[in-house]
Amino acid sequence: MPLTNLSELRSAIADFGTGRTDLSNSVIDNFITLAEHDIEHGTYTEGGGVTSPALRVRQMEQTTNLTLSGEFTNLPSDYLQMREVSWVSQTNKPPLKFVTPEAFDSTFRSTSSGPAKVWTVVGNQLRVGPAASGSDTLRLTYYAAIPSLVDNGTNWLMTGWPNAYLYGSLRHLAPYIGAMDFLPVWQSAYLSSVWAIIRSQNAGSFSGTSMAQSNAGITIA
């Protein structure tokens, strides 16, 4: 059976739970939503070790203009992680630099005049300084959440890599139906699918060019 949309994925997940009469669409949708969360944010051991990385690929990149409402401005509702903050309303100004919230409080409070130079994230808001005008407009390039499969019926991830959805959902189905013996198999298949997406996207982004060595960047999730 092909796996291209929500209905087909529900049927595939239900097949693994044959004999259970309580696997309604709403129950299965919970497993799908949990799988999406794992794909977006990664999974970790109790000690903080990474068991699967958070997915950050070019299909998740979005660019939008954001008009500031002052020092604090709400981020887009689908925001996961920033790539760059640059100017729209100010000419010949370099992109703003990231600082930690602690460094912002100690050094870059909005106490002087002139366009903002730095940014940080506090909660669900973008904070800029040392000055922020409500008339300024910034261009954000960021990683956006995967469009909800339950809400949309299909999306780019389901079209390209349905195995990530299937095995990611089955990882949550296993304890629900008491199929813990299968969990290591489904976990391994899920990890393989996530790494396959990452490798495929890296190849598509850099194929034909030599990648220069660089230092690890800052991740803000």
MDTraj code that builds the backbone (N, CA, C; nanometers):
import mdtraj as md
import numpy as np

residues = "MET PRO LEU THR ASN LEU SER GLU LEU ARG SER ALA ILE ALA ASP PHE GLY THR GLY ARG THR ASP LEU SER ASN SER VAL ILE ASP ASN PHE ILE THR LEU ALA GLU HIS ASP ILE GLU HIS GLY THR TYR THR GLU GLY GLY GLY VAL THR SER PRO ALA LEU ARG VAL ARG GLN MET GLU GLN THR THR ASN LEU THR LEU SER GLY GLU PHE THR ASN LEU PRO SER ASP TYR LEU GLN MET ARG GLU VAL SER TRP VAL SER GLN THR ASN LYS PRO PRO LEU LYS PHE VAL THR PRO GLU ALA PHE ASP SER THR PHE ARG SER THR SER SER GLY PRO ALA LYS VAL TRP THR VAL VAL GLY ASN GLN LEU ARG VAL GLY PRO ALA ALA SER GLY SER ASP THR LEU ARG LEU THR TYR TYR ALA ALA ILE PRO SER LEU VAL ASP ASN GLY THR ASN TRP LEU MET THR GLY TRP PRO ASN ALA TYR LEU TYR GLY SER LEU ARG HIS LEU ALA PRO TYR ILE GLY ALA MET ASP PHE LEU PRO VAL TRP GLN SER ALA TYR LEU SER SER VAL TRP ALA ILE ILE ARG SER GLN ASN ALA GLY SER PHE SER GLY THR SER MET ALA GLN SER ASN ALA GLY ILE THR ILE ALA".split()
xyz = np.array([
    [0.0836, -0.1188, 0.0000],
    [0.0000, 0.0000, 0.0000],
    [0.0880, 0.1251, 0.0000],
    [0.0590, 0.2236, -0.0866],
    [0.1400, 0.3458, -0.0870],
    [0.1175, 0.4255, 0.0403],
    [0.2160, 0.5072, 0.0723],
    [0.2057, 0.5965, 0.1883],
    [0.2320, 0.7381, 0.1397],
    [0.1238, 0.8107, 0.1127],
    [0.1381, 0.9466, 0.0611],
    [0.0569, 1.0496, 0.1377],
    [-0.0325, 1.0035, 0.2255],
    [-0.1181, 1.0995, 0.2958],
    [-0.1602, 1.0442, 0.4317],
    [-0.2355, 1.1255, 0.5043],
    [-0.2758, 1.0914, 0.6406],
    [-0.3578, 0.9628, 0.6449],
    [-0.4541, 0.9482, 0.5538],
    [-0.5416, 0.8310, 0.5554],
    [-0.4622, 0.7025, 0.5372],
    [-0.3690, 0.7035, 0.4428],
    [-0.2883, 0.5834, 0.4181],
    [-0.1949, 0.5539, 0.5341],
    [-0.1433, 0.6580, 0.5976],
    [-0.0575, 0.6364, 0.7140],
    [-0.1379, 0.5783, 0.8296],
    [-0.2572, 0.6286, 0.8527],
    [-0.3427, 0.5734, 0.9592],
    [-0.3647, 0.4236, 0.9382],
    [-0.3936, 0.3853, 0.8136],
    [-0.4195, 0.2437, 0.7839],
    [-0.2956, 0.1592, 0.8106],
    [-0.1790, 0.2114, 0.7731],
    [-0.0557, 0.1361, 0.7938],
    [-0.0273, 0.1182, 0.9426],
    [-0.0460, 0.2232, 1.0206],
    [-0.0235, 0.2137, 1.1657],
    [-0.1223, 0.1156, 1.2275],
    [-0.2483, 0.1218, 1.1858],
    [-0.3498, 0.0314, 1.2405],
    [-0.3177, -0.1135, 1.2095],
    [-0.2559, -0.1400, 1.0948],
    [-0.2202, -0.2776, 1.0587],
    [-0.1257, -0.3391, 1.1613],
    [-0.0393, -0.2579, 1.2199],
    [0.0541, -0.3088, 1.3199],
    [-0.0160, -0.3347, 1.4534],
    [-0.1326, -0.2778, 1.4713],
    [-0.2073, -0.2980, 1.5952],
    [-0.3280, -0.3870, 1.5745],
    [-0.3207, -0.4787, 1.4775],
    [-0.4320, -0.5682, 1.4459],
    [-0.4781, -0.6416, 1.5719],
    [-0.6079, -0.6428, 1.5908],
    [-0.6637, -0.7078, 1.7087],
    [-0.7038, -0.6088, 1.8166],
    [-0.6584, -0.4849, 1.8052],
    [-0.6983, -0.3830, 1.9011],
    [-0.8161, -0.3058, 1.8435],
    [-0.9231, -0.2999, 1.9185],
    [-1.0431, -0.2308, 1.8715],
    [-1.0453, -0.0846, 1.9135],
    [-0.9443, -0.0425, 1.9899],
    [-0.9441, 0.0953, 2.0403],
    [-0.8501, 0.1851, 1.9613],
    [-0.8023, 0.1388, 1.8454],
    [-0.7135, 0.2211, 1.7640],
    [-0.7963, 0.3073, 1.6685],
    [-0.8670, 0.4028, 1.7260],
    [-0.9455, 0.4951, 1.6446],
    [-0.8522, 0.5940, 1.5750],
    [-0.9053, 0.6669, 1.4788],
    [-0.8241, 0.7677, 1.4113],
    [-0.7690, 0.8705, 1.5090],
    [-0.8475, 0.9080, 1.6082],
    [-0.8011, 1.0083, 1.7043],
    [-0.6840, 0.9560, 1.7865],
    [-0.6857, 0.8268, 1.8208],
    [-0.5738, 0.7670, 1.8940],
    [-0.4502, 0.7617, 1.8044],
    [-0.4679, 0.7156, 1.6822],
    [-0.3552, 0.7073, 1.5889],
    [-0.2985, 0.8457, 1.5602],
    [-0.3864, 0.9455, 1.5504],
    [-0.3399, 1.0827, 1.5253],
    [-0.2489, 1.1323, 1.6373],
    [-0.2744, 1.0862, 1.7593],
    [-0.1854, 1.1233, 1.8703],
    [-0.0440, 1.0705, 1.8474],
    [-0.0328, 0.9470, 1.7989],
    [0.0996, 0.8894, 1.7704],
    [0.1692, 0.9682, 1.6592],
    [0.0936, 1.0086, 1.5584],
    [0.1499, 1.0858, 1.4469],
    [0.1999, 1.2209, 1.4951],
    [0.1222, 1.2864, 1.5795],
    [0.1623, 1.4169, 1.6325],
    [0.2861, 1.4050, 1.7203],
    [0.2936, 1.2988, 1.8006],
    [0.4130, 1.2757, 1.8827],
    [0.5352, 1.2501, 1.7955],
    [0.5159, 1.1775, 1.6858],
    [0.6270, 1.1530, 1.5936],
    [0.6769, 1.2842, 1.5338],
    [0.5858, 1.3733, 1.4959],
    [0.6248, 1.5038, 1.4428],
    [0.7079, 1.5815, 1.5439],
    [0.6666, 1.5777, 1.6688],
    [0.7411, 1.6476, 1.7743],
    [0.8815, 1.5912, 1.7862],
    [0.8948, 1.4589, 1.7823],
    [1.0271, 1.3961, 1.7900],
    [1.1142, 1.4369, 1.6718],
    [1.0550, 1.4396, 1.5526],
    [1.1302, 1.4752, 1.4327],
    [1.1787, 1.6197, 1.4412],
    [1.0949, 1.7084, 1.4891],
    [1.1296, 1.8509, 1.4964],
    [1.2299, 1.8818, 1.6070],
    [1.2173, 1.8129, 1.7203],
    [1.2948, 1.8507, 1.8381],
    [1.4002, 1.7488, 1.8799],
    [1.4010, 1.6315, 1.8174],
    [1.4963, 1.5289, 1.8551],
    [1.4482, 1.4489, 1.9752],
    [1.5180, 1.3395, 2.0035],
    [1.4892, 1.2590, 2.1216],
    [1.6187, 1.2406, 2.2004],
    [1.6026, 1.2232, 2.3314],
    [1.7184, 1.2269, 2.4208],
    [1.7047, 1.1220, 2.5298],
    [1.8192, 1.0820, 2.5831],
    [1.8210, 0.9925, 2.6979],
    [1.7962, 1.0741, 2.8247],
    [1.7760, 1.0039, 2.9365],
    [1.7558, 1.0737, 3.0635],
    [1.8760, 1.1602, 3.1002],
    [1.9949, 1.1193, 3.0557],
    [2.1153, 1.1964, 3.0847],
    [2.1414, 1.3096, 2.9869],
    [2.0524, 1.3279, 2.8903],
    [2.0685, 1.4365, 2.7950],
    [2.1380, 1.3980, 2.6664],
    [2.1734, 1.2694, 2.6508],
    [2.2359, 1.2258, 2.5266],
    [2.1362, 1.2216, 2.4121],
    [2.1825, 1.2512, 2.2936],
    [2.0956, 1.2544, 2.1760],
    [2.0766, 1.1127, 2.1221],
    [1.9509, 1.0693, 2.1129],
    [1.9225, 0.9412, 2.0490],
    [1.8810, 0.9600, 1.9032],
    [1.8209, 1.0735, 1.8718],
    [1.7960, 1.1100, 1.7320],
    [1.8019, 1.2619, 1.7225],
    [1.8643, 1.3150, 1.6171],
    [1.8819, 1.4597, 1.6075],
    [1.7528, 1.5310, 1.5670],
    [1.7415, 1.6561, 1.6061],
    [1.6319, 1.7388, 1.5571],
    [1.6525, 1.7650, 1.4085],
    [1.5490, 1.7460, 1.3293],
    [1.5612, 1.7633, 1.1853],
    [1.5667, 1.9116, 1.1503],
    [1.6710, 1.9490, 1.0761],
    [1.6852, 2.0860, 1.0270],
    [1.7336, 2.0766, 0.8820],
    [1.6402, 2.0815, 0.7881],
    [1.6729, 2.0656, 0.6466],
    [1.6121, 2.1818, 0.5683],
    [1.6513, 2.1943, 0.4414],
    [1.6168, 2.3149, 0.3665],
    [1.4663, 2.3309, 0.3449],
    [1.3895, 2.2194, 0.3434],
    [1.2441, 2.2336, 0.3301],
    [1.1822, 2.3061, 0.4491],
    [1.2541, 2.3122, 0.5597],
    [1.2033, 2.3787, 0.6794],
    [1.2420, 2.5263, 0.6842],
    [1.3224, 2.5723, 0.5903],
    [1.3680, 2.7112, 0.5924],
    [1.2588, 2.8040, 0.5404],
    [1.2343, 2.9097, 0.6159],
    [1.1362, 3.0110, 0.5787],
    [1.1998, 3.1490, 0.5914],
    [1.1570, 3.2415, 0.5068],
    [1.1985, 3.3812, 0.5171],
    [1.0742, 3.4679, 0.5252],
    [1.0720, 3.5587, 0.6219],
    [0.9579, 3.6475, 0.6377],
    [1.0052, 3.7817, 0.6891],
    [0.9303, 3.8857, 0.6585],
    [0.9584, 4.0180, 0.7121],
    [0.8803, 4.0369, 0.8414],
    [0.9460, 4.0932, 0.9400],
    [0.8855, 4.1118, 1.0719],
    [0.8988, 4.2584, 1.1118],
    [0.7863, 4.3276, 1.1260],
    [0.7875, 4.4664, 1.1727],
    [0.7920, 4.4676, 1.3244],
    [0.8892, 4.5365, 1.3789],
    [0.9085, 4.5369, 1.5233],
    [0.7975, 4.6143, 1.5933],
    [0.7606, 4.5654, 1.7100],
    [0.6665, 4.6370, 1.7952],
    [0.7382, 4.7027, 1.9123],
    [0.8710, 4.7048, 1.9063],
    [0.9534, 4.7608, 2.0125],
    [1.0684, 4.6672, 2.0412],
    [1.1146, 4.6675, 2.1636],
    [1.2262, 4.5809, 2.2000],
    [1.1891, 4.4336, 2.1869],
    [1.0633, 4.3990, 2.2182],
    [1.0146, 4.2612, 2.2089],
    [0.9072, 4.2520, 2.1007],
    [0.9212, 4.1501, 2.0129],
    [0.8237, 4.1270, 1.9070],
    [0.7980, 3.9775, 1.8970],
    [0.6705, 3.9391, 1.8838],
    [0.6371, 3.7976, 1.8754],
    [0.6983, 3.7334, 1.7515],
    [0.7527, 3.6144, 1.7699],
    [0.8071, 3.5367, 1.6587],
    [0.6945, 3.4704, 1.5808],
    [0.7201, 3.4279, 1.4558],
    [0.6181, 3.3536, 1.3813],
    [0.5719, 3.2303, 1.4592],
    [0.4464, 3.1938, 1.4423],
    [0.3893, 3.0841, 1.5203],
    [0.4550, 2.9502, 1.4908],
    [0.5163, 2.9362, 1.3716],
    [0.5805, 2.8096, 1.3352],
    [0.7313, 2.8118, 1.3573],
    [0.7823, 2.9099, 1.4301],
    [0.9266, 2.9248, 1.4527],
    [0.9832, 2.8083, 1.5346],
    [1.0966, 2.7542, 1.4867],
    [1.1705, 2.6537, 1.5631],
    [1.3104, 2.7028, 1.5989],
    [1.3804, 2.7601, 1.5007],
    [1.5214, 2.7949, 1.5210],
    [1.5618, 2.8995, 1.4182],
    [1.6405, 2.9973, 1.4615],
    [1.6799, 3.1072, 1.3732],
    [1.8052, 3.0708, 1.2941],
    [1.8104, 3.1247, 1.1708],
    [1.9317, 3.1173, 1.0911],
    [1.9967, 3.2554, 1.0776],
    [1.9157, 3.3591, 1.0459],
    [1.9727, 3.4919, 1.0282],
    [1.8665, 3.5974, 1.0518],
    [1.9093, 3.7109, 1.1062],
    [1.8244, 3.8281, 1.1231],
    [1.8936, 3.9441, 1.0529],
    [1.8292, 4.0004, 0.9512],
    [1.8895, 4.1100, 0.8757],
    [1.7888, 4.2236, 0.8594],
    [1.8362, 4.3334, 0.8044],
    [1.7544, 4.4543, 0.7940],
    [1.6755, 4.4580, 0.6645],
    [1.5557, 4.5147, 0.6723],
    [1.4785, 4.5561, 0.5558],
    [1.4684, 4.7078, 0.5527],
    [1.4377, 4.7678, 0.6683],
    [1.4101, 4.9116, 0.6740],
    [1.5355, 4.9968, 0.6886],
    [1.6492, 4.9367, 0.7188],
    [1.7745, 5.0107, 0.7321],
    [1.8684, 4.9690, 0.6188],
    [1.9209, 5.0666, 0.5452],
    [2.0097, 5.0357, 0.4329],
    [2.1546, 5.0321, 0.4784],
    [2.2318, 4.9478, 0.4090],
    [2.3760, 4.9373, 0.4337],
    [2.4094, 4.8982, 0.5774],
    [2.3208, 4.8225, 0.6381],
    [2.3458, 4.7736, 0.7732],
    [2.3696, 4.6232, 0.7679],
    [2.4719, 4.5726, 0.8360],
    [2.4980, 4.4275, 0.8345],
    [2.3900, 4.3523, 0.9117],
    [2.3789, 4.2213, 0.8898],
    [2.2842, 4.1422, 0.9690],
    [2.3103, 4.1583, 1.1189],
    [2.2044, 4.1521, 1.1968],
    [2.2193, 4.1612, 1.3418],
    [2.2913, 4.0375, 1.3932],
    [2.3629, 4.0519, 1.5018],
    [2.4369, 3.9415, 1.5613],
    [2.3598, 3.8837, 1.6793],
    [2.3720, 3.7524, 1.6951],
    [2.3090, 3.6867, 1.8089],
    [2.3923, 3.7041, 1.9346],
    [2.3239, 3.7307, 2.0469],
    [2.3858, 3.7254, 2.1789],
    [2.2945, 3.6449, 2.2697],
    [2.3490, 3.5903, 2.3755],
    [2.2670, 3.5172, 2.4709],
    [2.1774, 3.6141, 2.5469],
    [2.0659, 3.5671, 2.6018],
    [1.9815, 3.6558, 2.6825],
    [2.0574, 3.7188, 2.7988],
    [2.1514, 3.6440, 2.8570],
    [2.2291, 3.6984, 2.9688],
    [2.3184, 3.8136, 2.9228],
    [2.3843, 3.7975, 2.8071],
    [2.4688, 3.9034, 2.7540],
    [2.3857, 4.0251, 2.7154],
    [2.2669, 4.0025, 2.6640],
    [2.1798, 4.1139, 2.6279],
    [2.1469, 4.1967, 2.7522],
    [2.1087, 4.1311, 2.8608],
    [2.0719, 4.2018, 2.9829],
    [2.1875, 4.2816, 3.0399],
    [2.3083, 4.2291, 3.0294],
    [2.4224, 4.2938, 3.0921],
    [2.4864, 4.4000, 3.0034],
    [2.4648, 4.3919, 2.8713],
    [2.5405, 4.4792, 2.7804],
    [2.4553, 4.5553, 2.6810],
    [2.3448, 4.4978, 2.6354],
    [2.2761, 4.5532, 2.5194],
    [2.1332, 4.5969, 2.5479],
    [2.1053, 4.6416, 2.6660],
    [1.9719, 4.6929, 2.6926],
    [1.9420, 4.8120, 2.6016],
    [1.8144, 4.8365, 2.5754],
    [1.7762, 4.9441, 2.4834],
    [1.7887, 5.0794, 2.5528],
    [1.9113, 5.1286, 2.5632],
    [1.9365, 5.2539, 2.6331],
    [2.0003, 5.3580, 2.5431],
    [2.0359, 5.3219, 2.4192],
    [2.0999, 5.4182, 2.3310],
    [2.0211, 5.4301, 2.2017],
    [2.0549, 5.5291, 2.1217],
    [1.9830, 5.5518, 1.9973],
    [2.0512, 5.4794, 1.8827],
    [1.9816, 5.4771, 1.7690],
    [2.0384, 5.4132, 1.6518],
    [1.9782, 5.2768, 1.6276],
    [1.9974, 5.2230, 1.5072],
    [1.9406, 5.0914, 1.4754],
    [1.9951, 4.9822, 1.5668],
    [1.9136, 4.8798, 1.5881],
    [1.9557, 4.7664, 1.6695],
    [2.0724, 4.6943, 1.6039],
    [2.1549, 4.6346, 1.6880],
    [2.2739, 4.5637, 1.6391],
    [2.2719, 4.4153, 1.6741],
    [2.1979, 4.3769, 1.7778],
    [2.2000, 4.2388, 1.8245],
    [2.0581, 4.1888, 1.8468],
    [2.0461, 4.0559, 1.8536],
    [1.9172, 3.9949, 1.8799],
    [1.9346, 3.8739, 1.9696],
    [1.8266, 3.8382, 2.0362],
    [1.8211, 3.7154, 2.1136],
    [1.6766, 3.6698, 2.1155],
    [1.6517, 3.5517, 2.1678],
    [1.5162, 3.4987, 2.1788],
    [1.4828, 3.4805, 2.3258],
    [1.3696, 3.5348, 2.3661],
    [1.3194, 3.5205, 2.5030],
    [1.1776, 3.4660, 2.4939],
    [1.1576, 3.3446, 2.5400],
    [1.0268, 3.2825, 2.5253],
    [0.9915, 3.2677, 2.3789],
    [0.8773, 3.3209, 2.3400],
    [0.8340, 3.3181, 2.2002],
    [0.8504, 3.4540, 2.1340],
    [0.9452, 3.5339, 2.1848],
    [0.9640, 3.6678, 2.1317],
    [1.1077, 3.6914, 2.0874],
    [1.1207, 3.7733, 1.9843],
    [1.2509, 3.8224, 1.9398],
    [1.2794, 3.9519, 2.0155],
    [1.3971, 3.9600, 2.0739],
    [1.4388, 4.0792, 2.1462],
    [1.5575, 4.1408, 2.0731],
    [1.5491, 4.2707, 2.0408],
    [1.6558, 4.3375, 1.9681],
    [1.7005, 4.4612, 2.0436],
    [1.8254, 4.5018, 2.0216],
    [1.8797, 4.6190, 2.0894],
    [2.0142, 4.6569, 2.0282],
    [2.0783, 4.7619, 2.0761],
    [2.0428, 4.8353, 2.1977],
    [1.9277, 4.9324, 2.1825],
    [1.8783, 4.9563, 2.0603],
    [1.7590, 5.0387, 2.0438],
    [1.6664, 4.9690, 1.9463],
    [1.5364, 4.9852, 1.9651],
    [1.4403, 4.9188, 1.8786],
    [1.3254, 5.0133, 1.8487],
    [1.3059, 5.0412, 1.7222],
    [1.1966, 5.1270, 1.6802],
    [1.0812, 5.0427, 1.6290],
    [0.9610, 5.0807, 1.6669],
    [0.8431, 5.0083, 1.6221],
    [0.8204, 5.0170, 1.4725],
    [0.8893, 5.1085, 1.4058],
    [0.8739, 5.1227, 1.2608],
    [0.9767, 5.0416, 1.1833],
    [1.0733, 4.9808, 1.2522],
    [1.1775, 4.9043, 1.1847],
    [1.1235, 4.7692, 1.1383],
    [1.1765, 4.7220, 1.0261],
    [1.1382, 4.5908, 0.9727],
    [1.2629, 4.5065, 0.9547],
    [1.2556, 4.3836, 1.0035],
    [1.3650, 4.2883, 0.9916],
    [1.3240, 4.1743, 0.9001],
    [1.4233, 4.1108, 0.8390],
    [1.3995, 3.9898, 0.7618],
    [1.4531, 3.8708, 0.8406],
    [1.3647, 3.7787, 0.8733],
    [1.4030, 3.6597, 0.9475],
    [1.4160, 3.5412, 0.8525],
    [1.5254, 3.4704, 0.8624],
    [1.5402, 3.3410, 0.7971],
    [1.5483, 3.2378, 0.9083],
    [1.4529, 3.1457, 0.9101],
    [1.4428, 3.0551, 1.0244],
    [1.3934, 2.9177, 0.9800],
    [1.4104, 2.8210, 1.0690],
    [1.3549, 2.6886, 1.0483],
    [1.2132, 2.6855, 1.1049],
    [1.1193, 2.6441, 1.0208],
    [0.9785, 2.6415, 1.0605],
    [0.9346, 2.4995, 1.0940],
    [0.8337, 2.4896, 1.1788],
    [0.7778, 2.3597, 1.2136],
    [0.7218, 2.2910, 1.0899],
    [0.7231, 2.1602, 1.0921],
    [0.6645, 2.0820, 0.9828],
    [0.5128, 2.1033, 0.9844],
    [0.4509, 2.1371, 0.8708],
    [0.3044, 2.1524, 0.8687],
    [0.2368, 2.0262, 0.9215],
    [0.1463, 2.0435, 1.0155],
    [0.0823, 1.9295, 1.0811],
    [0.0155, 1.8370, 0.9794],
    [0.0534, 1.7101, 0.9839],
    [-0.0059, 1.6130, 0.8930],
    [-0.1532, 1.5923, 0.9260],
    [-0.1858, 1.5913, 1.0554],
    [-0.3250, 1.5706, 1.0972],
    [-0.4129, 1.6841, 1.0468],
    [-0.3609, 1.8060, 1.0442],
    [-0.4396, 1.9219, 1.0012],
    [-0.4435, 1.9374, 0.8497],
    [-0.3389, 1.8914, 0.7804],
    [-0.3267, 1.9201, 0.6377],
    [-0.3461, 1.7999, 0.5460],
    [-0.3420, 1.6796, 0.6004],
    [-0.3630, 1.5613, 0.5179],
    [-0.2363, 1.5086, 0.4533],
    [-0.1484, 1.5990, 0.4136],
    [-0.0178, 1.5605, 0.3620],
    [0.0753, 1.6801, 0.3779],
    [0.2032, 1.6576, 0.3573],
    [0.3022, 1.7655, 0.3622],
    [0.4291, 1.7152, 0.2941],
    [0.5311, 1.8001, 0.2875],
    [0.6531, 1.7634, 0.2152],
    [0.7233, 1.6429, 0.2773],
    [0.7162, 1.6280, 0.4098],
    [0.7834, 1.5158, 0.4744],
    [0.7116, 1.3849, 0.4440],
    [0.5799, 1.3869, 0.4475],
    [0.5031, 1.2662, 0.4166],
    [0.5231, 1.2254, 0.2710],
    [0.5326, 1.3221, 0.1821],
    [0.5528, 1.2934, 0.0398],
    [0.6902, 1.2327, 0.0135],
    [0.7920, 1.2870, 0.0796],
    [0.9277, 1.2439, 0.0517],
    [0.9787, 1.1301, 0.1369],
    [0.9388, 1.1290, 0.2651],
    [0.9939, 1.0291, 0.3579],
    [0.8842, 0.9743, 0.4498],
    [0.7890, 0.8992, 0.3940],
    [0.6811, 0.8450, 0.4772],
    [0.7305, 0.7496, 0.5848],
    [0.8489, 0.6877, 0.5625],
    [0.8998, 0.5941, 0.6633],
    [0.9306, 0.6638, 0.7946],
    [0.9687, 0.7909, 0.7903],
    [0.9939, 0.8637, 0.9147],
    [0.8652, 0.8770, 0.9949],
    [0.7563, 0.9060, 0.9266],
    [0.6264, 0.9149, 0.9945],
    [0.5820, 0.7782, 1.0456],
    [0.5963, 0.6759, 0.9624],
    [0.5480, 0.5429, 1.0009],
    [0.6223, 0.4916, 1.1234],
    [0.7546, 0.4844, 1.1158],
    [0.8301, 0.4263, 1.2263],
    [0.8347, 0.5200, 1.3466],
    [0.8286, 0.6520, 1.3218],
    [0.8195, 0.7448, 1.4339],
    [0.6908, 0.7270, 1.5116],
    [0.5813, 0.6987, 1.4411],
    [0.4524, 0.6749, 1.5067],
    [0.4494, 0.5396, 1.5764],
    [0.5095, 0.4379, 1.5122],
    [0.5085, 0.3040, 1.5715],
    [0.5863, 0.3008, 1.7028],
    [0.6869, 0.3874, 1.7173],
    [0.7605, 0.3950, 1.8446],
    [0.6671, 0.4295, 1.9601],
    [0.5644, 0.5080, 1.9315],
    [0.4680, 0.5445, 2.0356],
    [0.3522, 0.4447, 2.0438],
    [0.3291, 0.3731, 1.9353],
    [0.2262, 0.2687, 1.9380],
    [0.2693, 0.1515, 2.0252],
    [0.3989, 0.1189, 2.0246],
    [0.4479, -0.0027, 2.0912],
    [0.4031, -0.0149, 2.2360],
    [0.4270, 0.0858, 2.3221],
    [0.3817, 0.0680, 2.4606],
    [0.2297, 0.0688, 2.4743],
    [0.1621, 0.1328, 2.3818],
    [0.0150, 0.1400, 2.3893],
    [-0.0479, 0.0035, 2.3671],
    [0.0115, -0.0750, 2.2760],
    [-0.0466, -0.2065, 2.2463],
    [0.0328, -0.3196, 2.3112],
    [0.1329, -0.2855, 2.3931],
    [0.2117, -0.3871, 2.4609],
    [0.3029, -0.4641, 2.3681],
    [0.3564, -0.3942, 2.2670],
    [0.4441, -0.4601, 2.1694],
    [0.5879, -0.4140, 2.1890],
    [0.6339, -0.4176, 2.3131],
    [0.7669, -0.3648, 2.3428],
    [0.8792, -0.4453, 2.2782],
    [0.8517, -0.5712, 2.2438],
    [0.9541, -0.6505, 2.1757],
    [0.9882, -0.5923, 2.0392],
    [0.8920, -0.5217, 1.9804],
    [0.9139, -0.4622, 1.8484],
    [0.9760, -0.3229, 1.8565],
    [0.9773, -0.2636, 1.9754],
    [1.0238, -0.1257, 1.9877],
    [1.1666, -0.1054, 1.9372],
    [1.2636, -0.1932, 1.9718],
    [1.3995, -0.1717, 1.9189],
    [1.4053, -0.1739, 1.7668],
    [1.3252, -0.2588, 1.7034],
    [1.3231, -0.2666, 1.5569],
    [1.2673, -0.1370, 1.4996],
    [1.1555, -0.0905, 1.5541],
    [1.0938, 0.0325, 1.5049],
    [1.1811, 0.1545, 1.5345],
    [1.2476, 0.1528, 1.6502],
    [1.3381, 0.2620, 1.6847],
    [1.4546, 0.2682, 1.5859],
    [1.5121, 0.1542, 1.5546],
    [1.6239, 0.1503, 1.4607],
    [1.5810, 0.1984, 1.3220],
    [1.4639, 0.1559, 1.2783],
    [1.4144, 0.1978, 1.1474],
    [1.3864, 0.3481, 1.1454],
    [1.3361, 0.4006, 1.2569],
    [1.3108, 0.5448, 1.2666],
    [1.4417, 0.6233, 1.2574],
    [1.5432, 0.5817, 1.3322],
    [1.6717, 0.6504, 1.3292],
    [1.7323, 0.6467, 1.1892],
    [1.7221, 0.5330, 1.1230],
    [1.7753, 0.5212, 0.9873],
    [1.7058, 0.6179, 0.8930],
    [1.5755, 0.6337, 0.9095],
    [1.5014, 0.7235, 0.8203],
    [1.5384, 0.8690, 0.8453],
    [1.5568, 0.9085, 0.9714],
    [1.5949, 1.0462, 1.0016],
    [1.7332, 1.0778, 0.9447],
    [1.8275, 0.9868, 0.9644],
    [1.9623, 1.0102, 0.9121],
    [1.9631, 1.0092, 0.7600],
    [1.8767, 0.9304, 0.6990],
    [1.8683, 0.9303, 0.5529],
    [1.8194, 1.0648, 0.5014],
    [1.7236, 1.1249, 0.5702],
    [1.6760, 1.2586, 0.5316],
    [1.7890, 1.3597, 0.5415],
    [1.8616, 1.3567, 0.6520],
    [1.9700, 1.4525, 0.6732],
    [2.0778, 1.4371, 0.5668],
    [2.1190, 1.3142, 0.5397],
    [2.2234, 1.2912, 0.4383],
    [2.1758, 1.3336, 0.2997],
    [2.0510, 1.3032, 0.2681],
    [1.9974, 1.3407, 0.1377],
    [1.9932, 1.4918, 0.1217],
    [1.9534, 1.5613, 0.2268],
    [1.9444, 1.7071, 0.2186],
    [2.0824, 1.7711, 0.2118],
    [2.1766, 1.7155, 0.2860],
    [2.3135, 1.7679, 0.2788],
    [2.3708, 1.7496, 0.1385],
    [2.3452, 1.6346, 0.0796],
    [2.3945, 1.6096, -0.0550],
    [2.3302, 1.7044, -0.1553],
    [2.2016, 1.7310, -0.1382],
    [2.1322, 1.8211, -0.2286],
    [2.1753, 1.9646, -0.2144],
    [2.2175, 2.0020, -0.0932],
    [2.2577, 2.1405, -0.0688],
    [2.3995, 2.1679, -0.1138],
    [2.4878, 2.0670, -0.1065],
    [2.6295, 2.0919, -0.1290],
    [2.6895, 2.0098, -0.2423],
    [2.6087, 1.9329, -0.3140],
    [2.6608, 1.8483, -0.4208],
    [2.7327, 1.9320, -0.5257],
    [2.8551, 1.8856, -0.5615],
    [2.9302, 1.9543, -0.6643],
    [3.0208, 2.0627, -0.6139],
    [3.0202, 2.0881, -0.4837],
    [3.1065, 2.1902, -0.4256],
    [3.1847, 2.1307, -0.3112],
    [3.2952, 2.1940, -0.2787],
    [3.3757, 2.1511, -0.1645],
    [3.3313, 2.2296, -0.0432],
    [3.2997, 2.1597, 0.0645],
    [3.2537, 2.2245, 0.1864],
    [3.3738, 2.2691, 0.2685],
    [3.3795, 2.3986, 0.2969],
    [3.4875, 2.4507, 0.3798],
    [3.4633, 2.4132, 0.5247],
    [3.5706, 2.3871, 0.5960],
    [3.5589, 2.3538, 0.7371],
    [3.5143, 2.4765, 0.8143],
    [3.4232, 2.4590, 0.9085],
    [3.3749, 2.5710, 0.9877],
    [3.3529, 2.5270, 1.1306],
    [3.3485, 2.6246, 1.2196],
    [3.3219, 2.5956, 1.3591],
    [3.1734, 2.5708, 1.3778],
    [3.1408, 2.4957, 1.4817],
    [3.0003, 2.4671, 1.5100],
    [2.9265, 2.5964, 1.5401],
    [2.8041, 2.6074, 1.4901],
    [2.7259, 2.7292, 1.5127],
    [2.6463, 2.7209, 1.6407],
    [2.5714, 2.8268, 1.6656],
    [2.4879, 2.8348, 1.7844],
    [2.3499, 2.7863, 1.7490],
    [2.2918, 2.7034, 1.8321],
    [2.1575, 2.6543, 1.8112],
    [2.0643, 2.7164, 1.9134],
    [1.9563, 2.7739, 1.8644],
    [1.8565, 2.8328, 1.9527],
    [1.7251, 2.7639, 1.9236],
    [1.6788, 2.6806, 2.0163],
    [1.5576, 2.6045, 1.9885],
    [1.4482, 2.6471, 2.0838],
])
top = md.Topology()
chain = top.add_chain()
for i, resn in enumerate(residues, 1):
    res = top.add_residue(resn, chain, resSeq=i)
    for name in ("N", "CA", "C"):
        top.add_atom(name, md.element.get_by_symbol(name[0]), res)
traj = md.Trajectory(xyz[None], top)
